[in-house]
Each structure stands twice: as structure tokens, then as C-alpha cells.
Amino acid sequence: TPRQGRRQRQMCIRDSFRSLYSRNIDNLLFAGRNMSVTHVALGTVRVQGTLATLGQAAGTAAAMCLKRGTTPRGLAKDHIKELQQQLLKADQYIPGIVNEDPADLARTATVTASSTARYEPFSRLDVEPGKDLHPLNMPRAVMFPRGLSERFRSVALLMKSERSEPAEVEFHLREASASGDFSSAKDLAVVKAMVSPGRESLVEFPVDCEVGKPYAWIWVAPAEGVSWRLTPRAPQGACRAYGGGASRPWTVVEGQYYAFSTNPPLRIPARFAPEHVINGAARIVGDATSLWASDPAEPMPQWIELELTARSKVNTVYLTFDTDMNNRYRVPVVPQCVRDYELSYHDGEAWVRLVHETGNFQRRRVHRFDTVTTSKLRLTVHETNGAASARVFEIRAYDEA
């Protein structure tokens, strides 16, 4: 049952927390590679990203032990849910655990927005060159969700040629029912195109055919002196593969993609409902977007509004924006991140500005201000760092002491 599943997750996290404190010294917490794990488990917890979250958990637990007058063991036994909720509030992700903070006034609010996106766009403008080039010394492929378009007129690939004369590249388009399934041997189109010598360019392959299944994938044959650029961004469900062909299976690499774009651009169906900002999750997990995005066809500014269940005192608002944490490559400024915005409250007669920010590039922003009494809060996004949609994962509201 859902209740049993929640209890099992909490027990699992409690057991994980137990690896951070000493077995025989009451007030000792470990925040690094000296945590209690076997040599097998160490391989997964020794990396910097994991160690950072362990340090955050240990530090938060130490502060809570002082506040509660207890030991780490006592915290694990009697206050593990409170520790989980405090970590979530500080933007640490815990799989299967959502915001249940009773002090968060936004959790029971009614949420509306100026517009809502019905799909995730992916066009040539979204193709960002990655740092790596893979030579076409073997067959290489990329798979992506077909989206709402059933017919592609052309597909463009970002390629580089080291040759002094134009190089011919052979391109195959196929389809699949599921992400990562490169088993199909049926070509929907086979096209050859020339790569310009001595430079990097988008090479367009005219295909003009229908793709009936949910996923499309393309592979290119080996070509001496030509490389295919990787890209940090691709639609959810995309992946790359290499080494396959007529009689060999493909080796699939999840989380990496070769640079491509389609004509018409991809439109990936997705739910970006306004109420996602209070659903307790602040990450994209699988197919669950858990964020609000405005309609990319509508101009800025765009707004999202929370109507509280009653007039309440508010002095702190937590905002979580989209910095594209699903990508393994990092760029200095993420286009999806909200850049210029303002936070307002309704005083009963008009909207009153509380916060005005420009040049933002951070995922989590916490704004504290003099206490106001209101039943409505509004976040207005004036500009992003390049994306067409305003995107917000979470809004929390508090009357903090």
C-alpha cells in the first residue's frame, strides 16, 4: 500500500543515516569517506556529489541534535521524518520523499498562472555544442522521442570534417517503441549528404518521411576524417549508441547525446501544470516534470499566483528555478533558469512588490522581508537566461521566527 511504501522508504533512509554516526561514541557524526560502508558500497558514495549531500545531512543532523538535546542515534529513532523535511527545505533531494512541512503556507494554496506549456520544444536553437567529438570510425547513433510531429522533413547533425575535400556521410532513420531500443533493422530513410571540408557545421539530411512509433533514431555509417559532436542537451528519453550495424548489437549510453535537430522542431508532450509548484517535488524524475512552465509561444512577462486558504502572515518565500540538473554537462548560465523576476503580495486592494531581482542564475533563492498579511502571492517572470518559457519547480511561503 502507499502507506507501507512510505514507511519502507523512511526506514531505508533512517538506515542510511545510521551509516553517518558512530556505533560506540554517542555524539560523533561522519561526513565523508569514513562513513560506515563496505568496500562494495564505497564505490557509489565516494564521489564528490554524493559526499556533498552526506555532509549536508550530517551538518543538519548535528544542528538538530543540539536543538532537540539528543544524540544522532536518538535523532534517527525519534525524529527522522523531521530531518528529512528539513533537508528537503534546504533543497536536498530524497527519492520518494516529498514536502510535507506543516509550516509551509503554500502547500494548501490554489495556484493559477498566466499561461501553461503543453509541450517541451526542442529546435535548432537548443542545440549546444559539447566539448567532445567522436570520430565516425564506427557506426554511431542517437535516439529521441518523436513528439507530436509524425513527419520529419529533414534532420540536421553537427559534424566536423578534418579532410581537405567534401566528405560523404550516409544517414539512416529508423523508429522504436521504447527509449534505448536500437533493435529495429528497418530503415525509414537512407540519405547521403556532404560535410564541408576543414570546419564544423550542421549537416542537413532530407528525409521527408513519417515516424509512426514513439521514438525515432538515426545512425550514421563510418566516414574517415569526420566526427560527430556531442551535446549537453536533448529531450527527456534521448540517448546515444555506438558500434552497431547489420549484424552487431548497439552499445547504448544513457545520459549522453549526439547533436541533432529536426525540421519541424520536436514538440515533446509534457505536463507543466501550475499546481506542480506545490506538489512537494522539486526535481524531474522519470516522466514526472514536477514544474510549471509558461507557454513558449506567449511573450514575457509571465506570472504564477498562489491564493492561500486564509489571510496569513508571510515573511519568507523560497523559490526553486530550473537549472537543468538532469544534464551531466554544466554550462555557466543555464538558459532555462529565470533571470529577472519580482515577487508581490496583494494587500486587499492592489499588488505590492516585495522583491525585484535581475541577473539571477541560481536554482534556489530564499527571500526574507518584513512581515506582511495577505491571501495572495505572485511571482512575475520578466526574462529567463534564454529559454522561451518561465520555469519554476517550487514555491514555499512561511512566517518564520
Salt bridges, closest charged atoms under 4 A:
ASP15 OD1 - ARG14 NE 3.95
ASP15 OD1 - ARG18 NH1 3.40
GLU82 OE1 - ARG68 NH2 2.80
GLU82 OE1 - HIS79 ND1 3.73
ASP91 OD1 - ARG283 NH1 3.22
ASP91 OD2 - ARG363 NE 2.68
ASP91 OD1 - ARG364 NH2 3.85
GLU100 OE1 - LYS81 NZ 3.07
GLU120 OE2 - ARG391 NH1 2.97
ASP126 OD1 - ARG233 NH1 3.27
GLU162 OE2 - LYS160 NZ 3.91
GLU165 OE2 - ARG163 NH2 3.20
GLU168 OE1 - LYS192 NZ 3.97
GLU170 OE2 - HIS172 NE2 2.72
GLU170 OE1 - LYS192 NZ 3.97
ASP187 OD2 - HIS172 ND1 3.14
ASP187 OD1 - ARG174 NE 2.66
GLU200 OE1 - ARG229 NH2 2.87
GLU204 OE1 - ARG124 NH2 3.77
ASP208 OD1 - ARG151 NH1 3.17
GLU210 OE2 - ARG151 NH2 3.54
GLU305 OE1 - ARG378 NH2 2.79
ASP322 OD2 - ARG391 NE 2.68
ASP324 OD2 - ARG233 NE 3.67
ASP340 OD2 - ARG339 NH2 2.89
GLU342 OE1 - ARG353 NH2 3.64
GLU342 OE1 - HIS382 NE2 2.89
GLU357 OE1 - ARG365 NH2 3.29
GLU394 OE1 - ARG364 NH2 3.65
GLU394 OE1 - ARG396 NE 3.28
GLU400 OE2 - LYS89 NZ 2.91
GLU400 OE1 - ARG368 NE 3.47
